[in-house]
Amino acid sequence: MSLDHVSAIVSILGDASRVLTHPQVVERLSRDFYWYSPVLRKQLDGKVADLVVQPTDAAEIQNVLRYCQREDVSVTVRGAGTGNYGQAVPLQGGVVLDLARMDRIESITPDGVAVCQPGVRLGMLETEARKVGWELRCYPSTIVKASVGGFLGGGSGGIGSVAHGGLRDFNTVRALEAVTMEAEPRIVLHKGDAVHDILHAWGTNGVITRIWLALTPAVEWSQCVVGFDRFDAAFDFSERIATDPSLTKRLVTTFEWPIPSFFTPVKQYAPQGKHLIFFLISSQQLALLEEAAQDAGGEITYSGAYSGLRTLPLLSDYTWNHTTLWALKSDPAYTYLQCGFDPATVRDQMRQLRDRFGQEILFHMEFMKNGSGQVIPGAIPLVYYTTEERLNEMIAFCRDSGVFVANPHVNNVEGGGRYRADNVQLLAKQRYDPKGLLNPGKMITFRAEEVAATGSSR
Ligand code: FAD
């Protein structure tokens, strides 16, 4: 990128300290956690931006985008860079727009809606919300570091999803404002169903600058670990608890042995050979859960009060995609898939996978509520990676046996499995980013030439 662009952007912001060009800094802020995938590692290693810009408000973003639109400079938005799909990795250089400085919680309304800027860390929002009797409906296991804007841009759900579904469900994202990448960038408000135009579009069709996020009343939680000698017994018990509507829970995660052996800091709660379930359950119902677990033949290896994100051990640190991180620490050959099993045939589906792939797949189940209110066995199974062909064979086998796969080894919105069949994200990109400069290459059904040929972006 020419030095002219750098000095133009410095003069737009009026503050050189927020335009970063040091190669090591730019490289660090061009990366995310794509390296969980050996396939993406090959594709994305070495992709870097030319500079990083750190705006502090929406007006500055409008000014930067106006300049970049005119000069054909691509812009990739970054929250905290904890995504796993290489969502925040700039494929064509240009500007990384780092929103970490836009970290203000404006308010938490009396009816439980947080209004905030995109750079607010989810952990901060959870802590502040709990002070006034609310908490997040769902959050990724990266809660401490990840930003609210990045969760909307690239995340899907996590802890809490067993009760409240994913981020896209149940009107959790009430509204958002985004800045467009038009010749004259606008701030557009999307509310109700229209949030789905921008949600999980990886920052390809607007820069989210303000968020209205619905919360849920805070609960006094406890953590509990239960071990079983057989995986099918562990799975049966976890399913029973997850699907029991009378129990208030935030997390039901089931790990096949040897996955618990990877969790070195909590090894004392993971007896050799035991298949474990990690629970976050309302403190009032902890005794009930413990009694039911013992009746079902389970051994309680840990239980204790949860007092926020500093609680030790913090069981959520081993769940969702943190499980993959612990496996990778133990053996870098591990990678993962993101699956949705059919609640009616899940046991059969798991058996087929085991018969075909043996220990190449290890079951890590995460129960979550779907958009219709049914609690289903989601999964982030570990996969012992050998070749890309073998990985694709496993994905095809899953799909043939009715297991939904959101493929985490692709670097585009469409391939990841959360693309909207009604094309609303693409239509928004055509309207708001007609030149295709926002996170280029990540929405592969978009064609700038087609938008230009139809004449108008509106
Ligand atoms: P980033 O990685 O910075 O950005 C994500 C995407 O959103 C990028 O495409 C970026 O361009 C876009 N974006 C960022 N900010 C904006 C904005 N303001 N406007 C428009 N687009 C924007 N994810 C889950 O959903 N659930 C999990 O349980 C989970 N567990 C994880 C565990 C580990 C160990 C790791 C490494 C990742 C995990 N993830 C999980 C993925 C990721 O941590 C979350 O999705 C997180 O919410 C992303 O937030 P971020 O601020 O890091 O976003």
Residues whose N, C-alpha, C, O or C-beta is under 5 A from the ligand:
A	BS01	FAD	D32 F33 T76 V77 R78 G79 A80 G81 T82 G83 N84 Q87 A88 P118 Y139 P140 S141 T142 A146 S147 G149 G150 F151 G153 G154 G155 S156 G157 G158 W202 G203 G206 V207 I208 W320 N321 H322 L325
